[in-house]
């Protein structure tokens, strides 16, 4: 059920649309694993601070990815998308905002002189969209403060490495992908420019289905928000570690992978 439209605007005429929804399985189920033929969204965090968004470009009817966004910490919790190959495109420094939740999301100025990069959760070179300038991955709800060396080094290498896995092990290059962050808390909590939470960890997981929605390859990665090589783990191990970090039972692919 859709509960609202969020227009993501910049100074030009480009428009990206985010649909705030109550149930991913009804409004953008295509990004989620389907064990036994049933769409199985990830763990949904309780509370009004978390918004479920089906993200798409304004000139498209189909969503490009799904986001759970934390309006208190002003960072995404996780993004879910389906990798179906990549298209060549040119990067842009144009980032879009969500005016209707402006007071509860990160803004461009929050990153100025912060010492952090805008870290894409859904990396632009994983998309199959021809125009990166109008690509809905360039929204501030698809970014979290990331250590610059980590973003441009070990994390980027991991993002490239998984593309090679998709090409070599996944049927028709298809893969369900989930990428998220764990907010910093307690004595190690970091607020960037007194506005947004700098995550303690970044993580990612993938699951490649065959034509019968059975897993043929899967894996996960977890790393602190510093320039360290992400730990390569199984989906099950990643779920266990995220359960401890989030303090909530965390399920990635509904037991399919």
Order of alpha helices (4+ residues) and beta strands (2+ residues): beta-beta-alpha-beta-beta-beta-beta-beta-beta-alpha-alpha-beta-beta-beta-beta-beta-beta-alpha
